[in-house]
Amino acid sequence: MLLYWTCSITRLGSKEIKVYDEPGSPFQRLMENGALSREYKDALERRCALYNPVELQQNVNKAILRLRQRLAQANRIQTRERE
């Protein structure tokens, strides 16, 4: 999971002081923001609980492999047609 840090910069004379927030995913930041209603937050949390990040990554890797195989096959067919 990707975690992002946000930074606020305060100037003190010629010096800049950077203060970083706690790292969190975009989903975590959205949930902590307070801009969403409670029922919408609950619906998002239920939907997010359905997904397994490891399984999602495996599915993406399989899809990429299939695309590469199709591209290689298409390249072989084009090479035969030129001959």
C-alpha positions in Angstrom: 0.0 0.0 0.0 1.3 3.4 -0.9 1.6 5.9 1.9 1.8 9.6 1.3 3.2 12.3 3.5 1.8 15.8 3.4 4.0 18.7 4.4 3.2 22.2 5.6 5.9 24.9 5.3 6.2 27.7 7.8 8.7 30.5 7.2 10.6 31.9 10.2 12.6 34.8 8.8 14.7 33.3 5.9 14.4 29.8 7.3 11.7 27.4 6.1 10.4 24.8 8.6 8.7 21.7 7.2 6.2 19.9 9.3 5.1 16.5 8.1 1.7 14.8 8.9 1.5 11.2 9.8 1.8 9.0 6.7 -1.5 7.6 5.3 -3.1 6.2 2.2 -5.5 8.5 0.3 -8.3 6.3 1.6 -7.2 6.9 5.2 -6.9 10.6 4.7 -10.4 10.8 3.2 -11.8 8.9 6.1 -10.1 11.2 8.6 -11.0 14.4 6.7 -14.5 14.8 8.1 -16.0 15.9 4.8 -18.0 12.7 4.4 -21.2 11.7 6.2 -21.2 8.8 8.6 -23.3 6.6 6.4 -21.2 7.3 3.3 -18.0 6.4 5.4 -19.6 3.2 6.5 -20.5 2.3 2.9 -16.9 3.0 1.8 -15.5 0.9 4.6 -17.7 -2.0 3.8 -16.7 -1.8 0.1 -13.0 -1.5 1.0 -13.2 -4.6 3.3 -14.3 -6.7 0.3 -10.9 -6.2 -1.5 -7.8 -8.1 -0.7 -4.7 -6.1 -1.8 -2.6 -9.2 -2.4 -5.2 -10.8 -4.5 -5.7 -7.6 -6.5 -2.0 -7.3 -7.2 -1.9 -11.0 -8.3 -4.8 -10.3 -10.7 -3.0 -7.2 -12.1 0.2 -9.2 -12.6 -1.7 -12.0 -14.4 -3.4 -9.5 -16.7 -0.1 -7.9 -17.6 1.4 -11.3 -18.3 -1.5 -12.1 -20.7 -1.1 -8.8 -22.5 2.6 -9.4 -23.0 1.9 -12.9 -24.3 -0.6 -11.5 -26.8 1.7 -8.8 -27.9 4.5 -11.3 -28.4 2.2 -13.5 -30.4 1.0 -10.6 -32.5 4.7 -9.7 -33.2 5.4 -13.2 -34.3 2.4 -13.2 -36.7 3.5 -9.9 -38.2 7.0 -11.2 -38.7 5.8 -14.3 -40.6 3.6 -12.1 -42.9 6.6 -10.0 -43.9 8.6 -13.0 -45.0 
